[in-house]
Amino acid sequence: MRIFARQIRPRSTVLSRASNLPSTEFYKSRLPAGFAFSTFFLYTLLMSKNFTDIKTATLPNSEAEITGAITLEFLQSCRTEAIKELNNRIDIPGFRKGHIPESMLIKQVGETAILEEAAEVALGREFPALMKEANIRSIGRPTITITKLAPGVPLEFKITTAVEPAFDLPDYKKIAKDTGDVLDEEITDKEVADVVEEINKREMKPDLKEGETLEAKIRESLAHEKKFRAKEKKRLSIIEKLVNETKIDVPKVLIDSELEKMMLGFKDDVARAGIKWDEYLKSIKKAEDDIQAEWKDKANERAKAELIVIKIAEAEKIEPSAEEVEHEATHMLAHYPDSDPFRLRVYVYTQMRNEKVFEFLENVK
């Protein structure tokens, strides 16, 4: 019996923080810290329990270690999916990917590779149930190590993961109530005139309704924009106060995740400005690591803010309905048909939940 230890990358949709929404950059730049593992409701129906001997140990820096075994029966049941996954990845001359005869595929890759692939499939499927069994709120990308894998015996594993930190919320209702509304700014004639001048300069042709004047349309648009900015300013003020009054030992994985999202978003902005990233770094005489070091405190604040919003949502039982999520996800899938439906729904759920939390805070009396 051959026994070996091998570290694997999480491959399941519930393990990875990456995504194939419109683009990886699109998703990562908008994905909130710790998004997937605080939304257990999305996959509880898929949970099973095909494991034994689960043991949990607390590690420093908000991490935990889970060890256990996947049953032999379940491991063997994952063989079909493992072969299908390999079929879609392996190149064999004369055959298209996904259309290789099974016997030829097995001969090409060998039984060991199929067993290893089945192990990844099994761990990917069982991960949510494993976290539930261990009472772990996993965040970030876990490290999964196969500690024992051989034909005819259960699969043994070790998982090391960052966990959602425990913390107490401040009096968020009082903070929200004490944060006054931002007064609406009056639209001046000069602001309207400036926009009219810009439209004329660019020879643009506004789409006006019958009887509607250009000045009235501009005034309405400016008023809507200022109202939106006022609302965003109040939300920012509330979340800043919450962050300042909440003590959280934010796991490094969340800070690193926020830094990654911030960097991806900034690189996208630089690219849209027509500037190559290397040229930009030369112009400011900094390395990418220098920028990340400067942004670390901000990344920590953003990660804290997301954790706070999640905890308020749980405390107040705030979440979008399944119908709301499905409606918006269906709409997005129509625009981005190549997106992973599961991850897109997680993204939609998270955005809707956050919006509802802020609406709740804005309306605290």
C-alpha positions in Angstrom: 0.0 0.0 0.0 1.5 3.3 -1.1 1.0 6.2 1.4 2.0 9.7 0.6 1.2 13.3 1.5 0.4 15.8 -1.2 -0.8 19.4 -0.9 -3.6 20.3 -3.3 -5.2 23.5 -4.4 -8.9 23.8 -3.7 -10.8 23.1 -6.8 -14.4 23.3 -5.8 -16.6 26.3 -6.3 -17.0 26.5 -2.6 -13.3 26.5 -2.0 -11.8 29.0 -4.4 -12.0 32.8 -4.1 -11.3 33.2 -7.8 -14.1 33.4 -10.3 -14.9 33.3 -14.0 -17.5 36.0 -13.9 -17.2 38.6 -16.7 -13.4 38.4 -16.0 -11.3 37.4 -13.0 -10.4 41.0 -12.5 -14.0 42.1 -12.5 -14.9 39.6 -9.8 -11.8 40.0 -7.6 -12.1 43.8 -7.6 -15.7 43.5 -6.2 -15.5 40.4 -4.1 -15.9 41.2 -0.4 -13.6 39.6 2.2 -14.6 36.2 3.4 -17.6 36.2 1.1 -18.3 32.5 0.5 -18.0 31.0 3.8 -20.4 33.4 5.6 -23.2 32.5 3.2 -23.8 28.9 4.2 -27.4 29.0 3.2 -26.5 28.9 -0.5 -25.2 25.3 -0.3 -26.7 23.8 2.8 -29.0 21.7 0.6 -26.0 20.2 -1.0 -24.3 19.2 2.3 -23.6 15.5 2.9 -21.6 13.7 5.5 -19.2 11.2 4.0 -16.3 11.6 6.5 -15.2 10.2 9.9 -12.8 11.0 12.8 -13.0 14.8 12.5 -10.7 16.6 14.9 -10.2 20.4 15.2 -7.3 22.3 16.7 -7.1 26.1 17.2 -3.9 27.7 15.8 -2.5 31.2 16.3 -3.5 34.1 14.1 -7.2 33.2 13.8 -6.4 29.8 12.1 -7.7 26.3 12.7 -6.6 22.8 11.7 -9.1 20.1 10.8 -8.1 16.5 10.3 -10.2 13.5 9.4 -10.9 10.9 6.7 -13.2 10.6 3.7 -15.0 7.3 3.6 -13.8 4.8 1.0 -17.3 4.4 -0.4 -17.6 8.1 -1.1 -14.1 8.3 -2.5 -14.9 5.5 -5.0 -18.1 7.2 -6.0 -16.1 10.2 -7.1 -14.2 8.2 -9.7 -16.6 8.9 -12.5 -16.4 12.7 -12.0 -12.6 12.4 -11.7 -12.4 10.7 -15.1 -14.6 13.4 -16.6 -12.4 16.2 -15.1 -9.3 14.6 -16.5 -10.9 14.0 -19.8 -11.5 17.7 -20.1 -7.9 18.6 -19.3 -5.7 15.9 -20.9 -4.4 16.2 -24.4 -4.1 13.0 -26.4 -3.3 13.3 -30.2 -6.3 12.4 -32.4 -8.9 13.1 -29.8 -10.7 16.3 -28.6 -10.7 17.2 -25.0 -13.7 15.7 -23.3 -14.1 13.0 -26.0 -11.3 10.6 -25.1 -12.4 6.9 -24.7 -12.3 6.0 -21.0 -10.0 3.0 -21.5 -7.5 5.1 -23.4 -7.6 7.9 -20.8 -6.9 5.4 -18.0 -4.1 3.9 -19.9 -2.6 7.3 -20.6 -2.8 8.8 -17.1 -2.8 5.7 -14.9 -4.9 4.7 -11.9 -2.9 6.8 -9.5 -3.7 10.0 -11.2 -7.4 9.1 -11.3 -7.3 8.3 -7.6 -5.7 11.6 -6.8 -8.3 13.4 -8.9 -11.1 11.6 -7.1 -9.6 12.7 -3.8 -9.8 16.3 -4.9 -13.4 15.9 -6.1 -14.3 14.3 -2.8 -12.7 17.0 -0.7 -14.3 19.7 -2.8 -17.8 18.2 -2.4 -17.4 17.6 1.3 -15.7 20.9 2.3 -18.9 22.8 3.4 -20.1 19.8 5.5 -16.7 19.4 7.0 -16.7 23.1 8.1 -20.2 22.7 9.5 -19.2 19.5 11.4 -16.1 21.3 12.8 -18.2 24.4 13.6 -15.7 26.5 11.6 -16.5 29.7 9.8 -13.8 29.3 7.1 -12.6 32.4 5.2 -10.0 32.8 2.5 -8.5 29.9 0.6 -7.7 26.9 2.8 -4.6 24.8 2.5 -5.7 21.1 2.0 -3.1 18.4 2.4 -3.8 14.7 1.6 -2.0 12.8 4.3 -2.9 9.3 3.2 -4.2 8.1 -0.2 -4.0 4.5 -1.4 -6.3 2.1 -3.2 -8.9 0.4 -1.1 -8.5 2.6 2.0 -10.2 5.9 3.2 -8.7 9.2 2.2 -7.0 11.0 5.2 -6.5 14.8 5.1 -5.5 17.9 7.0 -7.1 21.3 6.3 -5.6 24.6 7.6 -7.8 27.6 7.2 -8.3 31.1 8.5 -11.4 31.5 10.5 -13.8 34.3 10.9 -12.6 36.2 14.0 -14.8 36.6 17.1 -15.6 40.1 18.0 -18.3 42.3 19.7 -20.3 44.8 17.7 -20.5 48.4 19.1 -24.0 50.0 19.5 -24.4 50.2 15.7 -28.0 51.4 16.0 -27.0 54.4 18.1 -24.0 55.1 15.8 -26.3 55.0 12.8 -29.0 57.2 14.5 -26.4 59.8 15.6 -25.0 60.1 12.1 -27.0 62.9 10.7 -28.2 63.2 7.1 -26.0 65.0 4.7 -28.0 68.1 3.6 -29.0 68.2 -0.1 -27.0 70.8 -2.0 -28.9 73.3 -4.1 -28.4 73.1 -7.9 -27.1 76.5 -9.0 -27.8 78.1 -12.3 -24.0 78.2 -13.0 -23.8 74.4 -12.6 -26.6 74.0 -15.2 -25.0 76.5 -17.5 -21.6 74.8 -17.3 -23.2 71.5 -18.3 -25.0 73.1 -21.2 -21.8 74.7 -22.4 -20.0 71.3 -22.3 -22.8 69.6 -24.3 -22.7 72.3 -26.9 -18.9 72.2 -27.1 -19.1 68.4 -27.8 -22.0 68.9 -30.2 -24.0 66.3 -28.3 -27.7 65.7 -28.9 -29.5 65.0 -25.6 -32.6 62.7 -25.7 -35.4 65.0 -24.5 -39.0 64.1 -23.9 -41.7 66.1 -25.6 -42.0 69.5 -23.9 -38.8 68.9 -21.8 -36.1 71.6 -21.8 -32.4 70.8 -21.8 -31.9 72.9 -18.6 -34.7 71.1 -16.8 -33.2 67.7 -17.7 -29.8 68.7 -16.6 -31.1 70.1 -13.3 -32.9 66.8 -12.6 -29.8 64.8 -13.4 -27.6 67.0 -11.2 -30.1 66.7 -8.3 -30.1 62.9 -8.6 -26.3 62.8 -8.7 -26.0 65.0 -5.6 -28.6 63.0 -3.7 -26.7 59.8 -4.5 -23.5 61.4 -3.3 -25.1 62.5 -0.1 -26.4 59.0 0.6 -22.9 57.5 -0.1 -21.3 60.1 2.2 -23.6 59.2 5.1 -23.0 55.5 4.5 -19.2 56.1 4.5 -19.5 58.1 7.8 -21.5 55.3 9.5 -19.1 52.6 8.4 -16.0 54.6 9.4 -17.5 55.1 12.9 -18.3 51.4 13.2 -14.8 50.5 12.1 -13.2 52.9 14.6 -15.3 51.5 17.5 -14.9 47.8 16.7 -11.9 45.8 17.9 -11.2 43.0 15.4 -8.0 40.9 15.0 -8.4 40.7 11.2 -6.7 37.5 9.8 -3.9 38.2 7.4 -5.7 36.3 4.6 -8.4 38.9 4.6 -6.0 41.8 4.5 -4.1 40.2 1.7 -7.4 39.6 -0.2 -8.4 43.2 0.2 -5.0 44.4 -1.0 -5.3 42.1 -4.1 -8.7 43.6 -4.9 -7.5 47.1 -4.4 -4.5 46.5 -6.6 -6.6 44.8 -9.4 -9.0 47.7 -9.4 -6.2 50.3 -9.5 -4.4 48.5 -12.3 -7.7 48.4 -14.2 -8.0 52.2 -13.8 -4.5 52.7 -15.0 -5.1 50.6 -18.0 -8.3 52.5 -18.9 -6.2 55.6 -18.8 -4.1 54.2 -21.6 -1.0 53.7 -19.4 1.0 50.5 -19.1 1.5 49.3 -15.5 5.3 49.1 -15.7 5.4 52.6 -17.1 3.2 53.9 -14.3 5.4 52.4 -11.6 8.5 54.0 -13.2 6.7 57.4 -13.3 6.0 57.3 -9.6 9.4 55.7 -8.8 7.8 52.9 -6.7 7.5 49.1 -6.8 4.2 47.3 -6.5 5.3 46.1 -3.0 5.7 49.8 -2.0 2.1 50.6 -3.0 0.8 47.5 -1.1 2.7 48.6 2.0 1.1 52.0 1.8 -2.4 50.5 1.4 -2.1 47.9 4.1 -4.0 50.0 6.8 -6.7 50.8 4.3 -7.0 47.1 3.4 -7.4 46.3 7.1 -10.2 48.8 7.5 -12.0 47.5 4.4 -11.8 43.9 5.7 -13.1 45.0 9.1 -16.0 46.9 7.5 -17.0 43.7 5.6 -16.9 41.6 8.7 -19.0 44.2 10.6 -21.6 44.3 7.8 -21.8 40.5 7.9 -22.3 40.4 11.7 -25.0 43.1 11.6 -26.8 41.2 8.9 -26.7 38.0 11.1 -27.8 39.9 14.2 -30.8 41.6 12.5 -31.5 38.5 10.3 -31.1 40.6 7.1 -30.7 38.9 3.8 -32.3 39.0 0.4 -34.9 36.6 -0.5 -34.2 33.6 -2.8 -36.5 35.2 -5.4 -34.6 38.5 -5.3 -31.2 36.8 -5.7 -32.5 34.6 -8.5 -34.1 37.5 -10.4 -30.9 39.5 -10.4 -28.6 36.5 -11.0 -30.7 35.5 -14.0 -30.4 39.1 -15.4 -26.6 39.0 -14.9 -26.3 35.6 -16.5 -28.1 36.9 -19.6 -25.3 39.5 -19.9 -22.4 37.2 -18.9 -23.4 33.7 -20.1 -20.0 32.3 -19.4 -20.1 33.1 -15.7 -20.1 30.4 -13.1 -23.8 30.4 -11.9 -22.9 29.4 -8.3 -20.3 32.2 -7.8 -22.4 34.7 -9.5 -25.3 34.0 -7.1 -22.9 34.4 -4.2 -21.8 37.7 -5.6 -25.4 38.9 -6.1 -26.4 37.7 -2.6 -23.5 39.5 -1.0 -24.2 42.8 -2.8 -27.9 42.7 -2.0 -27.2 41.8 1.6 -24.8 44.7 2.0 -27.3 47.1 0.4 -30.1 45.9 2.8 -27.8 46.4 5.8 -27.0 50.0 4.9 -30.7 50.7 4.2 -31.4 49.3 7.7 -28.8 51.6 9.3 -29.9 54.6 7.3 -33.5 54.2 8.6 -32.7 53.6 12.3 -34.9 55.9 14.4 
